[in-house]
Amino acid sequence: MTALGPTPAAARSYLYVPADQPDKLARAATRGADACILDLEDAVAPTSKAAARSTLGAFLTDPAAGPQWWVRLNADTPAADIAAVAGPHLTGVVVPKADVESVTEVHRLLGDAERQHHLPAGHLAVFALLETAEGVLRAEAVAAAPRVVRLGLGEADLAAELCLQPGPDKMELWPLRSRVVLACAVARIAPPVGPTETALRDPERLEATSRLLLRQGYRSRTAIHPAQVPVVNRVFSPTAEEVAAARDIVDRLTAAERDGAGVALSADGRMIDAAVARSAREVLGRAVTGG
């Protein structure tokens, strides 16, 4: 486990919010996302970075309760960004183009910020966004780095670097998605956060691509527009029927073990063993946390 402090609760949706737009920051907590990523990177023009830091620092002194508050840093100015936004209300930072070296440096900077703000060691977490070949190739080491509690995949940058031309289903990127899922499992951190869907006016596509990510081992997704949040939340929440079926599986195996058996049968005659029950408990865990 790489977290130094309490691990942030599970989240289904991570909504990107431009850090230099006070009106959007003020409404962010009302959008229904479990987590908000206040973006100092791509959403802010180079000439507006300093003003965005000031705006975001002021906002984070007393943000609305509800979502987790993350800040996406700039890869070239992590020290200035962290100095501007660190404080007790910040959940952690998103490190773009993450690799072992960058998350190690951010770990050091966050430690300095915690001491400056009199925060417990490990209060601030790291969400490492893998967007380069180097980052994905060393995903296991990134996941195991101090403070890293989430991995995400930036597929647009990766596709460009690798000269891929993904089709509508992005099958060309599926092996990379699986590598990130494996890295999280080996490091025993939460399943990874899925990439954004850029087709903003196509909720059917958003649902279909989110369900694909769910099947591939992802349990959350970033959103770039508030209208995407309800769909993402719904897809990554187990249905009442799924919860009931999972509870039945766990109960049946528990009863069988109490009678001295190692397996049980489901209502439709399928074998239930420890592995099946483990998957059922994962469903129940997501139902409890809301994500």
VENNORBEL-V129544 format. One record per pair of residues at least 6 apart in sequence whose ideal C-beta (glycine too) atoms are under 7 Angstrom apart, sorted by the first residue. I is the first residue (numbers start at 1). J is the second residue. D is the distance in whole Angstrom. If there is no record, write none. Layout:
# VENNORBEL-V129544
i | j | d
I | J | D
I | J | D
This chain:
# VENNORBEL-V129544
i | j | d
1 | 188 | 6
2 | 144 | 6
2 | 145 | 6
2 | 146 | 6
2 | 147 | 7
2 | 148 | 5
2 | 149 | 7
2 | 187 | 6
2 | 189 | 6
3 | 122 | 6
3 | 125 | 6
3 | 147 | 7
3 | 149 | 5
4 | 121 | 6
4 | 122 | 3
4 | 146 | 6
4 | 147 | 6
5 | 120 | 6
5 | 121 | 7
5 | 122 | 3
5 | 123 | 5
7 | 149 | 5
8 | 68 | 6
8 | 91 | 5
8 | 92 | 7
8 | 125 | 6
8 | 149 | 6
9 | 289 | 6
10 | 190 | 6
10 | 286 | 7
10 | 289 | 4
10 | 291 | 4
11 | 34 | 4
11 | 35 | 4
11 | 68 | 6
11 | 220 | 6
11 | 291 | 5
12 | 34 | 5
12 | 220 | 5
12 | 232 | 6
12 | 233 | 5
12 | 236 | 4
12 | 237 | 6
12 | 291 | 4
13 | 33 | 4
13 | 34 | 5
13 | 35 | 7
13 | 220 | 7
13 | 221 | 7
13 | 223 | 6
13 | 229 | 5
13 | 232 | 4
13 | 233 | 5
14 | 33 | 7
14 | 35 | 5
14 | 37 | 5
14 | 193 | 6
14 | 220 | 7
14 | 222 | 5
14 | 223 | 7
15 | 28 | 7
15 | 31 | 6
15 | 33 | 4
15 | 36 | 5
15 | 37 | 7
15 | 223 | 5
15 | 226 | 7
15 | 229 | 6
16 | 37 | 5
16 | 39 | 5
16 | 43 | 7
16 | 222 | 6
16 | 223 | 7
16 | 224 | 5
17 | 24 | 5
17 | 25 | 6
17 | 28 | 5
17 | 36 | 5
17 | 37 | 7
17 | 38 | 5
17 | 39 | 6
18 | 24 | 6
18 | 39 | 6
18 | 43 | 4
18 | 44 | 6
19 | 38 | 5
19 | 39 | 6
19 | 40 | 5
19 | 43 | 7
19 | 44 | 6
19 | 52 | 4
19 | 55 | 6
19 | 56 | 4
20 | 44 | 5
20 | 48 | 5
20 | 51 | 6
20 | 52 | 4
20 | 55 | 6
22 | 55 | 6
25 | 38 | 7
25 | 59 | 5
28 | 36 | 5
29 | 63 | 7
29 | 64 | 4
29 | 66 | 5
29 | 67 | 6
31 | 226 | 4
31 | 229 | 6
32 | 229 | 5
32 | 230 | 6
32 | 233 | 7
33 | 67 | 5
33 | 223 | 7
33 | 229 | 5
34 | 67 | 6
34 | 68 | 7
34 | 291 | 6
35 | 67 | 5
35 | 68 | 4
35 | 70 | 6
36 | 67 | 5
36 | 69 | 6
36 | 70 | 7
37 | 70 | 5
37 | 72 | 5
37 | 94 | 6
37 | 222 | 7
38 | 56 | 6
38 | 69 | 7
38 | 70 | 7
38 | 71 | 5
39 | 72 | 5
40 | 49 | 7
40 | 52 | 6
40 | 53 | 7
40 | 56 | 7
40 | 71 | 6
40 | 72 | 6
40 | 73 | 6
40 | 74 | 6
40 | 81 | 5
41 | 72 | 5
41 | 73 | 7
41 | 74 | 5
41 | 96 | 5
44 | 52 | 5
49 | 74 | 7
53 | 80 | 7
53 | 81 | 6
53 | 84 | 4
56 | 71 | 7
56 | 84 | 7
56 | 85 | 5
57 | 84 | 5
57 | 85 | 6
60 | 69 | 7
60 | 85 | 6
60 | 87 | 6
60 | 89 | 5
60 | 90 | 6
61 | 87 | 7
63 | 69 | 6
63 | 89 | 5
68 | 91 | 4
69 | 89 | 6
69 | 90 | 6
69 | 91 | 5
70 | 91 | 5
70 | 92 | 6
70 | 93 | 7
70 | 94 | 5
70 | 127 | 6
71 | 81 | 7
71 | 85 | 5
71 | 90 | 7
71 | 93 | 5
71 | 94 | 7
72 | 94 | 4
72 | 96 | 6
73 | 81 | 4
73 | 82 | 7
73 | 93 | 5
73 | 94 | 7
73 | 95 | 6
73 | 96 | 7
74 | 81 | 6
75 | 96 | 5
75 | 97 | 5
75 | 102 | 7
78 | 105 | 7
78 | 106 | 6
78 | 109 | 6
79 | 109 | 6
82 | 93 | 7
82 | 109 | 5
82 | 110 | 6
82 | 113 | 5
83 | 113 | 7
86 | 113 | 4
86 | 117 | 6
86 | 124 | 7
87 | 117 | 6
88 | 117 | 7
88 | 119 | 6
90 | 124 | 6
91 | 125 | 6
92 | 124 | 5
92 | 125 | 3
92 | 126 | 6
92 | 127 | 6
93 | 106 | 6
93 | 124 | 7
93 | 126 | 6
94 | 127 | 4
94 | 129 | 6
95 | 102 | 6
95 | 103 | 6
95 | 106 | 5
95 | 126 | 6
95 | 128 | 5
95 | 129 | 6
96 | 129 | 5
96 | 131 | 6
97 | 131 | 5
97 | 132 | 5
97 | 135 | 7
98 | 128 | 4
98 | 129 | 6
98 | 130 | 6
98 | 135 | 5
98 | 142 | 6
99 | 132 | 7
99 | 134 | 5
99 | 135 | 5
99 | 138 | 6
99 | 142 | 7
100 | 138 | 6
100 | 141 | 5
100 | 142 | 6
100 | 145 | 6
103 | 126 | 6
103 | 128 | 5
103 | 142 | 6
103 | 145 | 5
103 | 148 | 6
104 | 145 | 6
106 | 126 | 6
107 | 126 | 7
107 | 145 | 7
107 | 146 | 5
107 | 147 | 5
110 | 124 | 5
110 | 147 | 6
113 | 124 | 7
114 | 121 | 6
114 | 123 | 6
114 | 124 | 6
122 | 147 | 7
125 | 147 | 6
125 | 149 | 5
126 | 147 | 4
126 | 148 | 5
126 | 149 | 7
127 | 150 | 4
127 | 152 | 6
128 | 142 | 5
128 | 148 | 5
128 | 151 | 5
129 | 152 | 5
129 | 154 | 5
130 | 136 | 5
130 | 139 | 6
130 | 142 | 7
130 | 151 | 6
130 | 152 | 7
130 | 153 | 6
130 | 154 | 7
130 | 180 | 6
131 | 154 | 3
131 | 157 | 4
131 | 158 | 6
132 | 157 | 7
132 | 161 | 6
133 | 161 | 6
133 | 162 | 6
135 | 142 | 6
136 | 158 | 7
136 | 176 | 6
136 | 179 | 6
139 | 151 | 7
139 | 179 | 6
139 | 180 | 6
139 | 183 | 4
140 | 183 | 5
140 | 186 | 6
140 | 187 | 7
142 | 148 | 6
142 | 151 | 7
143 | 151 | 6
143 | 183 | 4
143 | 184 | 6
143 | 186 | 7
143 | 187 | 4
143 | 189 | 6
144 | 187 | 5
148 | 189 | 7
149 | 189 | 6
149 | 190 | 7
150 | 189 | 7
150 | 190 | 6
150 | 193 | 6
151 | 180 | 5
151 | 183 | 6
151 | 184 | 6
151 | 192 | 5
152 | 192 | 6
152 | 193 | 4
152 | 222 | 7
153 | 176 | 7
153 | 177 | 6
153 | 180 | 5
153 | 192 | 7
153 | 195 | 5
154 | 195 | 6
155 | 170 | 7
155 | 173 | 5
155 | 195 | 5
158 | 176 | 6
159 | 166 | 6
159 | 173 | 7
164 | 172 | 5
164 | 173 | 7
166 | 172 | 5
166 | 173 | 6
177 | 216 | 5
178 | 216 | 7
180 | 192 | 5
181 | 191 | 7
181 | 192 | 6
181 | 216 | 7
181 | 217 | 4
184 | 190 | 7
184 | 191 | 6
184 | 192 | 5
191 | 217 | 6
191 | 218 | 6
191 | 219 | 4
192 | 218 | 6
193 | 218 | 7
193 | 220 | 5
193 | 221 | 6
193 | 222 | 6
194 | 213 | 4
194 | 218 | 4
194 | 220 | 7
194 | 221 | 4
195 | 222 | 7
196 | 222 | 5
196 | 223 | 7
196 | 224 | 5
197 | 205 | 7
197 | 206 | 5
197 | 209 | 5
197 | 228 | 7
199 | 205 | 5
199 | 206 | 7
200 | 225 | 5
203 | 231 | 6
206 | 228 | 6
206 | 231 | 5
207 | 231 | 5
207 | 235 | 6
210 | 221 | 6
210 | 231 | 7
210 | 232 | 6
210 | 235 | 4
211 | 235 | 6
213 | 221 | 6
214 | 235 | 6
214 | 236 | 6
219 | 236 | 6
219 | 286 | 7
219 | 291 | 7
220 | 236 | 6
220 | 291 | 6
221 | 232 | 5
221 | 236 | 7
223 | 229 | 5
223 | 232 | 6
236 | 291 | 6
237 | 286 | 7
238 | 283 | 5
238 | 286 | 5
238 | 287 | 5
242 | 283 | 6
243 | 283 | 6
243 | 284 | 7
243 | 287 | 5
246 | 280 | 4
246 | 283 | 4
246 | 284 | 5
247 | 284 | 6
248 | 267 | 6
249 | 266 | 6
249 | 272 | 5
249 | 276 | 6
249 | 277 | 6
249 | 280 | 4
250 | 277 | 6
250 | 280 | 5
250 | 281 | 6
250 | 284 | 7
252 | 264 | 4
252 | 266 | 7
252 | 272 | 6
253 | 264 | 5
253 | 272 | 5
253 | 277 | 5
255 | 264 | 7
256 | 263 | 6
256 | 264 | 4
262 | 273 | 7
263 | 271 | 6
263 | 272 | 6
263 | 273 | 5
264 | 272 | 4
265 | 271 | 7
265 | 272 | 7
266 | 272 | 6
